[in-house]
Amino acid sequence: MNIYDFKVENPDGSFLDLKDLKGKVFLIVNTATACGFTPQYQQLQEIYDEFKGEGFEIIDIPCNQFRQQAQGSAEEITQFCQLNYGTTFPQRKKSDVNGENELGLYTFLKKEKGFEGFGDDPQFDRIKGIVKTEDEDYENNSKIKWNFTKFLIDREGNVVRRYEPTVSMDIVKQGIKELL
C-alpha cells in the first residue's frame, strides 16, 4: 500500500484521488478554525502561493476531534479561511484522524511517520499538558496529537516528514523547498 492508493473526500461528495498528485510534492494537514494554531493558515497560504507553480499542493482536512475546534459546515469553514487568511487551496471534507472512524489515509500516515515529540521549548508545555489529559501515553503512540499536524510527501509518494503543530512553519517551508 502507498499514498497513491487513497482518495480524500471533498465537501461536495466528490473525491480527490491522490494518484492524480503523482510527481507533485504535497503537504497533508489536519486543520481547525478555532485553535491556537489556526493562524498557521496564513503561513500555509504563503507557502502555497510561493510553490504551487512548482508542483506543490496542500491537502487540508478539517478535523473536529481536538476539543471540537473545527465546528461548522464545510461552507462555513471555507468562508472563514478565505475571509480571515485569504486561503485559495481547497478544504476537504471534515474527517477524523484518530479512532474507529479515522480516515484510512491517516492510519497509513501514522504508520509511516510516528510521533517524535513537540520539542523542548517551555512554550510547548501547555500543549503537552492538554494532550496528556486526553492521552496519558501520548509520547509512546503515533496518534495525531492536535490540530495542524502535517505530513510532507515527496514526488515519488514517500512520506518524508511529520511535523507537529509546534514546529516552526519556516522549518516546514524549508522541507518543502528541499523536495521541489
KAFEN-V535767 format. One record per residue. RES is the residue in one small letter. SS is DSSP state (A for helix, B for strand, O for the rest). PSI is psi in whole degrees, 0 to 359 (NA if undefined). OMEGA is omega as a letter, one per 30 degrees, with the letter a starting at -180 (none if undefined). Layout:
{{RES;SS;PSI;OMEGA} {RES;SS;PSI;OMEGA}}
//
This chain:
{{m;O;140;l} {n;O;176;a} {i;A;329;a} {y;A;358;l} {d;A;356;a} {f;O;153;l} {k;B;147;l} {v;B;129;a} {e;B;139;l} {n;B;161;a} {p;O;332;a} {d;O;4;l} {g;O;349;l} {s;O;175;a} {f;B;147;l} {l;B;117;l} {d;B;117;a} {l;A;340;l} {k;A;340;l} {d;A;352;l} {l;A;8;l} {k;O;136;a} {g;O;355;l} {k;O;157;l} {v;B;135;l} {f;B;157;a} {l;B;125;l} {i;B;126;a} {v;B;133;l} {n;B;127;a} {t;B;169;l} {a;O;151;a} {t;O;353;a} {a;O;47;a} {c;O;155;l} {g;O;338;l} {f;O;359;a} {t;O;325;l} {p;O;347;l} {q;A;341;l} {y;A;319;a} {q;A;315;l} {q;A;322;l} {l;A;318;l} {q;A;318;l} {e;A;317;l} {i;A;317;l} {y;A;314;l} {d;A;319;a} {e;A;324;a} {f;A;354;a} {k;A;329;l} {g;A;349;a} {e;A;10;l} {g;O;38;l} {f;B;139;l} {e;B;156;l} {i;B;131;l} {i;B;101;a} {d;B;113;a} {i;B;98;l} {p;B;143;a} {c;O;131;a} {n;O;20;a} {q;O;344;a} {f;O;94;a} {r;O;30;l} {q;O;54;a} {q;O;11;l} {a;O;55;l} {q;O;163;l} {g;O;166;l} {s;O;168;l} {a;A;318;l} {e;A;318;l} {e;A;320;l} {i;A;313;l} {t;A;315;l} {q;A;316;l} {f;A;312;a} {c;A;319;l} {q;A;316;a} {l;A;320;a} {n;A;333;a} {y;A;1;l} {g;O;29;a} {t;O;143;l} {t;O;347;l} {f;O;145;a} {p;O;146;l} {q;B;142;l} {r;B;182;a} {k;O;138;l} {k;O;130;a} {s;O;161;l} {d;B;144;l} {v;O;352;l} {n;O;158;l} {g;O;187;a} {e;O;338;l} {n;O;14;a} {e;B;149;l} {l;O;140;l} {g;A;328;l} {l;A;317;a} {y;A;328;l} {t;A;314;l} {f;A;310;a} {l;A;317;a} {k;A;330;l} {k;A;324;a} {e;A;319;a} {k;O;109;l} {g;O;178;l} {f;O;131;l} {e;O;7;l} {g;O;163;l} {f;O;350;a} {g;O;167;a} {d;O;355;a} {d;O;130;a} {p;A;337;l} {q;A;342;a} {f;A;0;l} {d;A;325;a} {r;A;313;a} {i;A;323;l} {k;A;317;l} {g;A;318;l} {i;A;313;a} {v;A;320;a} {k;A;330;l} {t;A;333;l} {e;A;329;a} {d;O;94;a} {e;O;327;a} {d;O;29;a} {y;A;330;a} {e;A;344;a} {n;A;18;l} {n;O;167;a} {s;O;6;a} {k;O;153;l} {i;O;131;a} {k;O;328;a} {w;O;174;l} {n;O;151;l} {f;O;31;l} {t;O;136;a} {k;B;143;l} {f;B;129;a} {l;B;126;a} {i;B;132;a} {d;O;180;a} {r;O;342;l} {e;O;1;l} {g;O;12;l} {n;O;139;l} {v;B;106;a} {v;B;317;a} {r;B;153;l} {r;B;127;l} {y;B;122;l} {e;O;161;a} {p;O;341;a} {t;O;349;l} {v;O;134;l} {s;O;137;l} {m;A;339;l} {d;A;323;l} {i;A;319;l} {v;A;313;a} {k;A;319;l} {q;A;320;l} {g;A;318;l} {i;A;313;a} {k;A;320;l} {e;A;329;a} {l;A;339;l} {l;O;NA;none}}
//
